[in-house]
Amino acid sequence: MPLRTVDGTATTLGAQVAGKPAILVFYRGGWCPYCNLQLSELRLIEAEAKALGYQMIAISPDRPEELAKTLDKADLTYTLLSDSKAEALKAFGIGFRLDDATFAKYQGYGIDLEKASGETTRALPVPSVYIVDGEGVLQFGYSHPDYSIRIPGTVILAAARAIVVQKVATTRSCA
């Protein structure tokens, strides 16, 4: 699934994970206040996630230029990726297309999804968090259809810790 980095370079999720466990966060875009709160909270758990061996990757339909604005605005140091063609959203089964009425309502709020993504798909993700191991195998997943409800960073860390503990226990018992 083709994604783009903040500088517009084509990449894939596999290349980004590249053998290192990852916390993947799908968010609606830099225009979304709930997303910005979540991204800021993730900044607070990033060091501990790294200490557990995880990298953090946040993915949205925003085009790379919009990602750069989000990085600057929120002072984020983890990876943001653009899925403007909504292919990762589809692959994870969390994408949906806004109907015309909702699209018009968003425009009334000054939110231009087509400008933000550079596409006419009007696709958004259900806000979701996944934890994958270094091989990209899903270890944990959380999605909530209400975009205002986000999983707390403490719960993400608890899941990440539990996965590390389980992996160590399994490795020891198989050795």
Salt bridges, closest charged atoms under 4 A:
GLU46 OE2 - LYS50 NZ 3.63
GLU48 OE2 - ARG161 NH2 2.61
GLU65 OE1 - ARG63 NH1 3.13
GLU66 OE2 - ARG63 NH2 3.29
GLU66 OE2 - LYS69 NZ 3.15
ASP100 OD1 - ARG122 NH1 2.69
GLU114 OE2 - ARG122 NE 3.27
GLU119 OE2 - LYS85 NZ 2.94
